[in-house]
Amino acid sequence: MTLMVAAPLSPALTSVRFGLMTAAAHVEGRRTAVILRGEADSSATVALADVLSWVTAWRSDDVVVDLAELTFIDAAAVGVLAECRRLLEHDGRRMTLRSPSKLAVRLLRKSALADRIEAAGGEAQPA
């Protein structure tokens, strides 16, 4: 699946649904927020990668990935998040992860992404 973007940037950037997951991106202050809903399993990783690739390519700000409405996440989806982090850091930008479930926190720890989990004040908390 390839995400096609035909319009210039606007506050409502993009949304894509694939299988049981929906990913939507919008401007949130000085960062771009990507809200994930549903199940981020291996069948949804292409859609997740498309949205995150679009955000990293077309935006120049930091990225927050909101996991609050995610009911499931697997290692393949966490791998996509890790790659997004690597690309953003290469560009001098940051990715934070908001409101992960307990399952997601366990996977994030195994993937060295626990330090990207956002604390209540909006900054990444120590691992």
Backbone as a chain_set.jsonl record, in Angstrom:
{"seq": "MTLMVAAPLSPALTSVRFGLMTAAAHVEGRRTAVILRGEADSSATVALADVLSWVTAWRSDDVVVDLAELTFIDAAAVGVLAECRRLLEHDGRRMTLRSPSKLAVRLLRKSALADRIEAAGGEAQPA", "coords": {"N": [[0.84, -1.18, 0.0], [0.576, 2.192, -0.839], [0.757, 5.451, 0.304], [-0.901, 8.157, -0.946], [-0.446, 11.558, -1.417], [-1.992, 14.42, -2.226], [-2.547, 17.076, -1.74], [-1.408, 20.313, -0.493], [0.344, 20.808, 2.665], [-1.671, 20.823, 5.594], [-3.518, 21.6, 8.642], [-4.991, 19.223, 9.18], [-3.493, 16.54, 8.416], [-3.203, 13.76, 7.356], [-4.792, 10.561, 7.008], [-5.064, 7.075, 7.388], [-6.419, 3.865, 6.891], [-5.952, 0.493, 7.584], [-6.685, -2.789, 7.546], [-7.267, -3.637, 10.831], [-6.314, -1.337, 11.941], [-6.06, 2.177, 12.355], [-4.395, 5.071, 11.358], [-3.719, 8.375, 12.025], [-2.567, 11.625, 11.26], [-1.694, 14.806, 12.532], [-1.075, 18.329, 13.092], [0.263, 19.331, 16.159], [0.707, 21.692, 18.191], [4.082, 22.401, 18.354], [4.844, 20.065, 17.172], [4.332, 17.087, 15.224], [1.631, 14.984, 15.511], [0.922, 11.555, 15.563], [-1.718, 9.534, 15.61], [-2.585, 6.405, 16.674], [-4.971, 3.854, 16.243], [-6.795, 0.956, 17.204], [-5.593, -2.19, 16.06], [-2.232, -2.732, 15.756], [-0.741, -4.76, 14.015], [1.311, -7.219, 12.295], [0.188, -7.173, 9.748], [-0.521, -4.565, 9.379], [1.753, -3.056, 9.234], [2.852, -1.941, 6.904], [1.096, 0.151, 6.251], [1.412, 1.698, 8.559], [4.144, 2.317, 8.353], [4.011, 3.828, 5.99], [2.531, 6.133, 6.78], [4.198, 7.168, 8.821], [6.526, 7.571, 7.338], [5.664, 9.513, 5.548], [5.157, 11.615, 7.342], [7.749, 12.067, 8.375], [9.075, 12.836, 6.068], [7.687, 15.072, 4.993], [7.271, 16.876, 7.015], [8.981, 19.002, 9.363], [9.27, 18.961, 12.022], [9.354, 17.68, 15.449], [8.08, 14.405, 16.366], [5.253, 12.914, 17.821], [3.962, 9.869, 18.788], [0.9, 8.68, 19.397], [-0.31, 6.222, 21.414], [-2.544, 5.585, 22.844], [-5.11, 4.694, 22.038], [-4.617, 2.297, 20.934], [-5.215, -1.073, 20.708], [-3.736, -3.338, 20.439], [-0.386, -4.232, 19.808], [2.324, -5.428, 17.934], [5.605, -6.988, 17.616], [6.532, -6.406, 15.029], [5.305, -3.959, 14.357], [6.4, -2.364, 16.352], [9.007, -2.441, 15.489], [8.814, -0.825, 13.205], [8.319, 1.622, 14.448], [10.777, 1.92, 15.749], [12.508, 2.211, 13.566], [11.526, 4.611, 12.534], [12.214, 6.321, 14.633], [15.024, 6.187, 14.414], [15.436, 7.372, 11.872], [14.396, 9.959, 12.314], [16.117, 10.886, 14.372], [18.511, 10.896, 12.99], [18.089, 13.097, 11.472], [18.165, 15.07, 13.33], [15.914, 15.309, 14.884], [13.215, 14.475, 17.191], [11.423, 11.624, 18.46], [8.625, 10.826, 20.355], [6.699, 8.643, 22.442], [3.379, 8.285, 23.279], [1.269, 7.369, 25.942], [1.383, 4.382, 26.032], [0.156, 0.982, 26.248], [0.417, -1.568, 28.855], [1.389, -3.935, 27.692], [2.509, -2.854, 25.355], [4.527, -1.267, 26.499], [6.254, -3.251, 27.497], [7.151, -4.415, 25.083], [8.349, -2.164, 23.933], [10.436, -1.714, 25.705], [12.043, -3.953, 25.187], [12.85, -3.297, 22.682], [14.48, -1.164, 22.94], [13.186, 1.292, 23.087], [11.99, 2.389, 25.26], [12.908, 4.693, 26.472], [11.762, 6.666, 25.022], [9.167, 7.011, 25.789], [6.606, 9.149, 26.622], [6.326, 11.346, 29.352], [3.907, 12.692, 31.688], [4.113, 15.499, 31.377], [4.812, 15.899, 28.73], [7.379, 15.437, 27.825], [9.992, 13.129, 26.968], [10.425, 10.395, 29.133], [12.846, 9.195, 31.539], [14.348, 5.955, 30.99]], "CA": [[0.0, 0.0, 0.0], [1.305, 3.451, -0.894], [-0.059, 6.591, 0.69], [-0.818, 9.229, -1.93], [-0.748, 12.861, -0.851], [-2.162, 15.303, -3.367], [-2.755, 18.466, -1.334], [-0.359, 20.882, 0.349], [0.173, 20.554, 4.092], [-2.719, 21.53, 6.312], [-3.586, 21.057, 10.003], [-5.416, 17.824, 9.103], [-2.513, 16.074, 7.447], [-3.496, 12.536, 6.639], [-5.345, 9.445, 7.759], [-5.094, 5.859, 6.601], [-6.925, 2.688, 7.59], [-5.532, -0.753, 6.976], [-7.078, -3.863, 8.444], [-7.881, -3.205, 12.088], [-5.603, -0.171, 12.457], [-6.181, 3.491, 11.724], [-3.342, 6.007, 11.733], [-4.044, 9.73, 11.597], [-1.521, 12.58, 11.629], [-2.086, 16.211, 12.539], [-0.163, 19.234, 13.787], [-0.062, 19.49, 17.581], [1.691, 22.648, 18.686], [5.327, 22.415, 17.586], [5.174, 18.724, 16.717], [3.322, 16.359, 14.474], [1.119, 13.844, 16.268], [0.391, 10.422, 14.812], [-2.607, 8.827, 16.517], [-2.85, 5.042, 16.226], [-6.166, 3.264, 16.838], [-7.064, -0.416, 16.792], [-4.557, -3.203, 16.205], [-1.034, -2.557, 14.925], [-0.078, -6.054, 13.884], [2.208, -7.296, 11.139], [-0.521, -6.845, 8.509], [-0.701, -3.115, 9.294], [3.035, -2.354, 9.298], [3.087, -1.153, 5.691], [0.332, 1.391, 6.41], [2.081, 2.467, 9.608], [5.375, 2.845, 7.767], [3.646, 4.876, 5.03], [2.169, 7.363, 7.495], [5.388, 7.706, 9.482], [7.425, 8.054, 6.281], [5.105, 10.771, 5.058], [5.378, 12.629, 8.377], [9.176, 12.406, 8.463], [9.51, 13.473, 4.824], [6.998, 16.316, 4.685], [7.257, 17.758, 8.178], [10.339, 19.207, 9.857], [9.2, 19.059, 13.471], [9.41, 16.424, 16.183], [6.906, 13.56, 16.17], [4.729, 12.162, 18.95], [3.08, 8.791, 18.358], [-0.07, 8.447, 20.47], [-0.684, 4.816, 21.441], [-3.619, 5.437, 23.828], [-6.259, 3.97, 21.493], [-4.131, 1.065, 20.312], [-5.62, -2.223, 21.514], [-2.733, -4.381, 20.268], [0.796, -3.897, 19.015], [3.263, -6.545, 17.912], [7.012, -6.636, 17.421], [6.735, -5.828, 13.697], [4.928, -2.545, 14.438], [7.425, -1.711, 17.18], [10.163, -2.279, 14.608], [8.553, 0.352, 12.377], [8.535, 2.78, 15.325], [12.223, 2.041, 15.969], [13.1, 2.762, 12.345], [11.133, 6.026, 12.48], [13.066, 7.02, 15.593], [16.368, 6.276, 13.841], [15.413, 8.365, 10.794], [14.214, 11.287, 12.897], [17.334, 11.28, 15.075], [19.505, 11.198, 11.964], [17.738, 14.432, 10.991], [18.192, 15.992, 14.462], [14.557, 15.441, 15.428], [12.903, 13.506, 18.238], [10.143, 10.935, 18.479], [8.184, 10.359, 21.66], [5.568, 7.723, 22.4], [2.423, 8.713, 24.291], [0.227, 6.503, 26.506], [1.384, 2.973, 25.614], [-0.398, -0.007, 27.172], [1.452, -2.342, 29.547], [1.989, -4.814, 26.683], [3.353, -2.029, 24.496], [5.718, -0.877, 27.264], [7.168, -4.406, 27.513], [7.778, -4.509, 23.763], [9.199, -0.989, 23.74], [11.658, -1.941, 26.487], [12.863, -4.927, 24.474], [13.317, -2.667, 21.448], [15.248, 0.029, 23.322], [12.392, 2.49, 22.846], [11.36, 2.813, 26.506], [13.314, 6.069, 26.779], [10.962, 7.573, 24.195], [7.817, 7.108, 26.336], [6.346, 10.51, 27.088], [5.789, 11.549, 30.689], [2.704, 13.517, 31.706], [4.388, 16.866, 30.936], [5.055, 15.985, 27.312], [8.766, 15.128, 27.498], [10.346, 11.726, 27.129], [10.851, 10.102, 30.483], [14.002, 8.294, 31.582], [13.988, 4.536, 30.898]], "C": [[0.88, 1.236, 0.0], [0.354, 4.58, -0.576], [0.152, 7.703, -0.323], [-1.241, 10.532, -1.271], [-0.802, 13.861, -1.99], [-2.228, 16.775, -2.981], [-1.571, 18.984, -0.542], [-0.647, 20.593, 1.82], [-0.933, 21.407, 4.666], [-2.771, 20.964, 7.717], [-4.085, 19.612, 10.053], [-4.575, 17.17, 8.023], [-2.968, 14.853, 6.673], [-4.101, 11.507, 7.576], [-5.377, 8.235, 6.84], [-5.624, 4.734, 7.485], [-6.467, 1.457, 6.825], [-5.854, -1.868, 7.954], [-7.771, -3.307, 9.668], [-7.188, -1.994, 12.703], [-5.92, 1.075, 11.644], [-5.038, 4.35, 12.246], [-3.723, 7.366, 11.17], [-2.948, 10.671, 12.088], [-2.083, 13.99, 11.562], [-1.039, 17.03, 13.299], [-0.665, 19.423, 15.21], [0.987, 20.408, 18.181], [2.901, 22.69, 17.777], [5.755, 21.029, 17.133], [4.035, 18.166, 15.88], [2.923, 15.151, 15.305], [0.584, 12.802, 15.301], [-0.409, 9.597, 15.814], [-2.901, 7.453, 15.92], [-4.061, 4.501, 16.977], [-6.315, 1.834, 16.339], [-5.885, -1.323, 17.033], [-3.421, -2.975, 15.212], [-0.293, -3.881, 14.902], [0.727, -6.076, 12.593], [1.5, -6.96, 9.828], [-0.694, -5.341, 8.321], [0.627, -2.356, 9.236], [3.323, -1.513, 8.058], [2.353, 0.187, 5.795], [0.973, 2.286, 7.467], [3.366, 3.089, 9.072], [5.086, 3.956, 6.769], [3.339, 6.191, 5.737], [3.398, 7.977, 8.148], [6.413, 8.221, 8.469], [6.954, 9.393, 5.748], [5.387, 11.893, 6.054], [6.851, 13.026, 8.433], [9.659, 13.126, 7.22], [8.927, 14.872, 4.632], [6.906, 17.295, 5.839], [8.687, 17.908, 8.67], [10.374, 19.286, 11.384], [9.369, 17.688, 14.124], [8.082, 15.687, 16.011], [6.537, 12.906, 17.49], [3.761, 11.12, 18.395], [2.2, 8.445, 19.552], [-0.58, 7.015, 20.369], [-1.891, 4.549, 22.338], [-4.781, 4.589, 23.316], [-5.856, 2.708, 20.739], [-4.492, -0.099, 21.229], [-4.617, -3.366, 21.437], [-1.582, -3.827, 19.451], [1.738, -5.093, 19.065], [4.669, -6.053, 17.602], [7.28, -6.009, 16.06], [6.4, -4.334, 13.701], [5.925, -1.764, 15.288], [8.689, -1.499, 16.364], [10.02, -1.08, 13.683], [8.782, 1.617, 13.199], [10.033, 3.002, 15.564], [12.923, 2.632, 14.751], [12.756, 4.241, 12.192], [11.998, 6.838, 13.436], [14.461, 7.233, 15.006], [16.433, 7.354, 12.759], [15.264, 9.78, 11.336], [15.489, 11.761, 13.59], [18.464, 11.596, 14.107], [19.322, 12.618, 11.444], [17.724, 15.467, 12.125], [16.832, 16.224, 15.094], [14.307, 14.335, 16.443], [11.538, 12.862, 18.011], [9.853, 10.568, 19.924], [6.941, 9.507, 21.463], [4.648, 8.058, 23.573], [1.462, 7.575, 24.657], [0.237, 5.06, 26.01], [0.737, 2.089, 26.682], [0.749, -0.742, 27.862], [2.151, -3.303, 28.582], [2.952, -4.023, 25.801], [4.628, -1.617, 25.222], [6.721, -2.02, 27.305], [7.888, -4.546, 26.169], [8.734, -3.349, 23.51], [10.503, -1.125, 24.512], [12.591, -2.899, 25.767], [13.464, -4.338, 23.2], [14.121, -1.407, 21.708], [14.512, 1.316, 22.988], [11.741, 3.022, 24.124], [11.725, 4.253, 26.877], [12.546, 7.102, 25.96], [9.531, 7.731, 24.718], [7.656, 8.475, 27.002], [5.766, 10.509, 28.497], [4.592, 12.484, 30.599], [2.936, 14.932, 31.173], [4.725, 17.009, 29.473], [6.488, 15.725, 26.884], [8.991, 13.635, 27.639], [10.847, 11.506, 28.531], [12.065, 9.192, 30.474], [13.54, 6.84, 31.567], [14.014, 3.85, 32.242]], "O": [[1.837, 1.312, 0.77], [-0.741, 4.651, -1.134], [1.283, 8.143, -0.529], [-2.291, 10.591, -0.631], [0.207, 14.125, -2.644], [-1.985, 17.639, -3.823], [-0.808, 18.199, 0.021], [-1.753, 20.182, 2.174], [-1.114, 22.562, 4.281], [-2.136, 19.944, 7.983], [-3.633, 18.847, 10.904], [-4.914, 17.24, 6.841], [-3.104, 14.912, 5.451], [-3.935, 11.584, 8.794], [-5.683, 8.355, 5.653], [-5.315, 4.663, 8.674], [-6.575, 1.382, 5.601], [-5.344, -1.88, 9.075], [-8.759, -2.581, 9.551], [-7.444, -1.658, 13.859], [-6.034, 1.032, 10.419], [-4.752, 4.352, 13.443], [-4.014, 7.494, 9.981], [-2.458, 10.526, 13.208], [-2.848, 14.328, 10.659], [-0.227, 16.487, 14.048], [-1.853, 19.646, 15.442], [2.038, 19.95, 18.628], [2.785, 22.975, 16.585], [6.909, 20.834, 16.75], [2.931, 18.71, 15.845], [3.777, 14.384, 15.75], [-0.116, 13.126, 14.342], [0.152, 9.029, 16.751], [-3.402, 7.347, 14.8], [-4.171, 4.663, 18.192], [-5.998, 1.536, 15.187], [-5.241, -1.25, 18.08], [-3.617, -3.017, 13.997], [0.651, -4.1, 15.661], [0.813, -5.072, 11.886], [2.147, -6.505, 8.885], [-0.984, -4.889, 7.213], [0.623, -1.126, 9.193], [3.976, -0.474, 8.158], [2.915, 1.233, 5.47], [1.064, 3.499, 7.282], [3.638, 4.264, 9.317], [5.835, 4.931, 6.703], [3.834, 7.245, 5.335], [3.617, 9.184, 8.039], [7.094, 9.212, 8.732], [7.756, 10.299, 5.523], [5.804, 12.985, 5.668], [7.163, 14.213, 8.528], [10.568, 13.952, 7.305], [9.623, 15.765, 4.15], [6.497, 18.439, 5.644], [9.521, 17.037, 8.424], [11.4, 19.639, 11.965], [9.509, 16.673, 13.442], [7.09, 16.266, 15.569], [7.405, 12.399, 18.201], [2.855, 11.447, 17.629], [2.684, 7.979, 20.583], [-1.199, 6.633, 19.376], [-2.229, 3.389, 22.57], [-5.378, 3.839, 24.088], [-6.654, 2.128, 20.002], [-4.114, -0.107, 22.401], [-4.64, -4.267, 22.276], [-1.782, -3.049, 18.518], [1.924, -5.7, 20.12], [4.893, -4.867, 17.359], [8.165, -5.162, 15.94], [7.129, -3.533, 13.115], [6.253, -0.621, 14.968], [9.371, -0.487, 16.528], [11.002, -0.391, 13.407], [9.373, 2.578, 12.707], [10.499, 4.141, 15.578], [13.826, 3.457, 14.888], [13.596, 5.035, 11.77], [12.463, 7.922, 13.085], [15.013, 8.33, 15.09], [17.369, 8.153, 12.729], [15.933, 10.699, 10.865], [15.899, 12.908, 13.417], [19.286, 12.471, 14.376], [20.284, 13.264, 11.026], [17.319, 16.61, 11.913], [16.623, 17.233, 15.768], [15.08, 13.383, 16.546], [10.628, 13.471, 17.45], [10.723, 10.061, 20.633], [6.231, 9.626, 20.464], [5.089, 8.109, 24.721], [0.914, 6.907, 23.78], [-0.809, 4.554, 25.602], [0.769, 2.411, 27.869], [1.912, -0.563, 27.502], [3.37, -3.467, 28.647], [4.069, -4.465, 25.534], [5.704, -1.617, 24.623], [7.921, -1.788, 27.162], [9.098, -4.769, 26.13], [9.806, -3.537, 22.937], [11.556, -0.703, 24.035], [13.802, -2.681, 25.738], [14.474, -4.833, 22.7], [14.411, -0.658, 20.775], [15.136, 2.319, 22.643], [11.011, 4.012, 24.072], [10.94, 4.948, 27.522], [12.682, 8.302, 26.201], [8.756, 8.504, 24.154], [8.47, 8.885, 27.829], [4.832, 9.764, 28.796], [4.303, 13.013, 29.526], [2.03, 15.508, 30.571], [4.912, 18.129, 28.998], [6.79, 15.786, 25.692], [8.256, 12.956, 28.355], [11.6, 12.319, 29.068], [12.294, 8.484, 29.493], [12.463, 6.526, 32.074], [13.735, 2.654, 32.33]]}, "num_chains": 1, "name": "protein.A"}
